[in-house]
Amino acid sequence: MDAHRLARRLRAGLRGWGGVGAMAAVCVLALAFVLLLPHTQSSGAQGGGGRLAHGTQARADTKCDNGLAPQDQSLSPSGGGGGGAVDRIKARKDRRLIVGVDTNSYRWGYLNPNNTSGALEGFDIDLVHQIAKDLLGDPDAVSFKAIPTNQRIPAIQSGQVDMVVRTMTINCARLKDVAFSAPYFRTGQQVLAPRTSTIKGYDSTLARRKVCSAEGSTALDSLRADKGGKIPASTDIGTVVPNQLDCLVKLQLGEVDAVVTDGALAASQAAQDPTVELKGGLFTDEYYGVAMKRGSDDLVRQVNRTLQNYIKNGGWAASYAKWLHPTMDQGDTKSTSATPPAAHYR
């Protein structure tokens, strides 16, 4: 029996602590550990296993039906002015941008318990404030809504939010449901597992292992497409959760053997929990975009103008250095994600 399976059995032994009520308490404690641990650690304390590893990446959705890559499908930036969607936002009595975000992803969008203001922090949150500043003249004119992974598209389509800025990959399938900005970040899928595990990456070492992913994620799409091919047919991919962070909790409790998620998110989770690490390199090539309702062309163009200026004036680089450099770069070696992706418009 390898060390990981032994550890898993030991963690599973917690289930004997008085039945269902005790397990609920353990889950609460685990979630608290997830959210509070980063603030007791030095951001530079991670070893090589906690960093974002880069391997040979396969492109996800290389071309859509129109022959363009998904990240090259957005509209060119506007020169200013309003339009239907923008005018409706500005005409609100409560003149704020309504944005769906994550509130539990360390360094992307999270509530820092050490921040007495209670304000959200992270790389995605910085971008939201910049969009609000450019659109409404006030970086704080934002109403944040916590949106689970599997509710990102429904929240946009139903009008609950004006946009979602939540580590959301641009792909051909999603472009049929929502509109995207130009890409603002490049990453890919990667495996996260306990340091003691014999799992080596997205490969044969996942045989007979339980793997967790989030509903509505590109990770789940990859697992379903690759089962019996890039990964063994015996890999158990049946653990699917509404919110990606739930996978980390299940990993900590020993309920699954590995998590597949975006490498950028996995790097932050490895920074939260020193008992887990990234395994193998990125095995897809993906780009995050700001998602908006189809038909809101004026808003898409406004956001693309913000992104263009945000990258040009150094705001993107400053936000990366503050939030993501500690978990994604290795010493003097920068991650490929450290460079903002080039924008190409249709």
Protein Blocks (a to p, Z undefined) as FASTA:
>chain_A
ZZklmmmmmmmmmmmnopjmlmmmmmmmmmmmmmmmmmmccfklpcfklpccddddddeh
kbafkopafklmbccddeedcdfklmmmmmpmblcddddddfkbghkaccdfklmnopac
djklmmmmmmmmmmnopaklccdddddfklmmmmmmnomambdcehiacdfklmmmmccd
ddfbdcdddddddfkbmbfbjcfklgoiacdddehiaklmmmmmmgoilpcfklcckbcc
fblklmmmmmmnopafbdcddfklmmmmmmmpmkbccedjdfbdcdddddddehilmlmm
mmmmmmmmmmmnommmmmmmmmmmmmmpghjbccfklpccddddZZ
